[in-house]
Amino acid sequence: MDRRARGTSLRMIPKAALSELEIDVPDLATQDAILETSRLADRAKHLENKAAELRHSLISMVLTDAAHRDAKQYTKGVRV
């Protein structure tokens, strides 16, 4: 592309150079595999985020419960 580009400040590629450009395109089975891999990667990312949210919620609930139990033990025998 660099050999066929024209201009100094704004480089342009002539249409003829683009029409001669060869692009290797994988067969349909490979394209399908790429698409499925991408879809599964997106799903894995979604599930990892959901798992992180659930872990955070669980830790928050455990800590809140521990704080409540500790507060109940502390106030036993003390008039509030």
BELMOGI-V906420 format. One record per backbone hydrogen bond with DSSP energy under -0.5 kcal/mol. NH is the residue of the N-H (numbers start at 1). CO is the residue of the C=O. E is the energy in kcal/mol with one decimal. If there is no record, write none. Layout:
nh->{NH & NH}
co->{CO & CO}
e->{E & E}
//
This chain:
nh->{5 & 6 & 11 & 12 & 14 & 14 & 18 & 19 & 20 & 21 & 25 & 31 & 32 & 33 & 34 & 35 & 36 & 37 & 38 & 39 & 40 & 41 & 42 & 43 & 44 & 45 & 46 & 47 & 48 & 49 & 50 & 51 & 52 & 53 & 54 & 55 & 56 & 57 & 58 & 59 & 60 & 61 & 62 & 63 & 64 & 65 & 66 & 67 & 68 & 69 & 70 & 71 & 72 & 73 & 74 & 75 & 76 & 78 & 79}
co->{1 & 12 & 9 & 6 & 4 & 12 & 14 & 15 & 16 & 18 & 23 & 27 & 28 & 29 & 30 & 31 & 32 & 33 & 34 & 35 & 36 & 37 & 38 & 39 & 40 & 41 & 42 & 43 & 44 & 45 & 46 & 47 & 48 & 49 & 50 & 51 & 52 & 53 & 54 & 55 & 56 & 57 & 58 & 59 & 60 & 61 & 62 & 63 & 64 & 65 & 66 & 67 & 68 & 69 & 70 & 71 & 72 & 75 & 77}
e->{-1.3 & -3.1 & -0.6 & -3.0 & -0.6 & -0.6 & -1.5 & -2.2 & -1.1 & -0.9 & -0.5 & -2.4 & -2.8 & -2.1 & -2.4 & -2.5 & -2.7 & -2.4 & -2.3 & -2.4 & -2.7 & -2.2 & -2.2 & -2.2 & -2.7 & -2.2 & -2.2 & -2.6 & -2.5 & -2.3 & -2.3 & -2.6 & -2.2 & -2.2 & -2.4 & -2.6 & -2.3 & -2.4 & -2.6 & -2.6 & -2.3 & -2.5 & -2.6 & -2.5 & -2.5 & -2.6 & -2.4 & -2.4 & -2.2 & -2.5 & -2.4 & -2.2 & -2.2 & -2.1 & -2.1 & -1.9 & -0.8 & -1.9 & -0.5}
//
